[in-house]
């Protein structure tokens, strides 16, 4: 399903293939030779999304941009099933495995791998050719790659990145779930209204 949002419609190269139940919404550009499989969701909530050539977006992957963070995927990348990418940059020839998550303002260098259930936190830079092992967490610039069991070390690196400010525009000191959900509700209402735009 292709949806217009905020006056912008998806631009899909004729040599790309999109599964009939995939959803592509808003300012999205998909290059030649790409394959977007069943149940994938590619949603430009505010910023743009650009997917290069010969990329594979597998089943139930969720790719999103926001007003603060565009999403850029290079050429010859594989985005595995049930992954979540939001507002990040992915260079060429990157492999992102099943269940992985890559957050706002992260940057994955050419040829790197994020293996099953790996996490790349916001503002994290993973070097070209590096690997985030199964279930591990990359955080920082340059990335430190740690097992999930080292939560205190991960939090010490993650806390100064100020997730609420980066993602929602609210400094951690003033963020509350009321402010976050009200702002997000307004943004998503606009996106959902896009279903009826022409």
Secondary structure, DSSP 4 states (H G I P E B T S, - for coil): -EE-BTTB--EE-TT-EE-TT-EEESSEEE-TT-EE-TT-EEEESSS-EEE-SS-EE-TT-EEEE-SS--EEE-SS-EE-TT-EEES-EE-TT-EE-TT-EE-TT-EE-TT-EE-TT-EE-TT-EEPTT-EE-TTEEEETTTTEEEETT-HHHHHHHHGGG-HHHHHHS--TTT--HHHHHHHHHHHHHHHHHGGG--
